């Protein structure tokens, strides 16, 4: 779990998100101006881990 949290935080800190293409698989891409999917999932995971 710690590895996943660190990976997600690294992406958020770098302004990145993930994208999936059936031919290319997953890749890191610049986050959209409105926020990233990774940032939203990371925030939700941290709230759950903190019991809230």
C-alpha positions as CSV (number, residue, x, y, z in Angstrom):
1,X,0.0,0.0,0.0
2,X,2.8,2.4,0.8
3,X,4.4,1.9,-2.6
4,X,1.0,2.7,-4.3
5,X,0.6,5.8,-2.2
6,X,4.1,7.0,-3.0
7,X,3.6,6.3,-6.7
8,X,0.4,8.2,-6.8
9,X,1.8,11.1,-4.8
10,X,4.8,11.3,-7.2
11,X,2.4,11.6,-10.1
12,X,0.3,14.3,-8.4
13,X,3.4,16.3,-7.4
14,X,4.7,16.1,-11.0
15,X,1.3,17.3,-12.4
16,X,0.7,13.9,-14.1
17,X,-2.2,11.5,-14.5
18,X,-2.6,8.1,-16.1
19,X,-4.2,7.2,-19.4
20,X,-5.0,3.8,-20.9
21,X,-4.8,2.8,-24.6
22,X,-5.6,-0.8,-25.6
23,X,-2.7,-0.8,-28.0
24,X,-0.1,0.9,-25.7
25,X,-1.4,0.1,-22.2
26,X,-1.1,2.5,-19.3
27,X,1.1,5.6,-19.6
28,X,1.7,8.8,-17.7
29,X,0.2,11.9,-19.2
30,X,-0.1,15.6,-18.1
31,X,-3.0,16.1,-15.8
32,X,-6.1,17.9,-17.0
33,X,-6.4,21.6,-15.9
34,X,-9.4,20.6,-13.8
35,X,-7.5,17.9,-11.8
36,X,-6.3,14.4,-12.3
37,X,-8.0,11.0,-11.7
38,X,-5.0,9.9,-9.7
39,X,-5.2,13.0,-7.4
40,X,-8.9,12.3,-6.7
41,X,-8.3,8.6,-6.0
42,X,-5.3,9.4,-3.8
43,X,-7.4,11.9,-1.8
44,X,-10.1,9.4,-1.3
45,X,-7.7,6.6,-0.3
46,X,-6.1,8.9,2.3
47,X,-9.5,9.9,3.8
48,X,-10.4,6.2,4.0
49,X,-7.1,5.3,5.7
50,X,-7.6,8.1,8.2
51,X,-11.0,6.8,9.0
52,X,-13.0,9.6,7.5
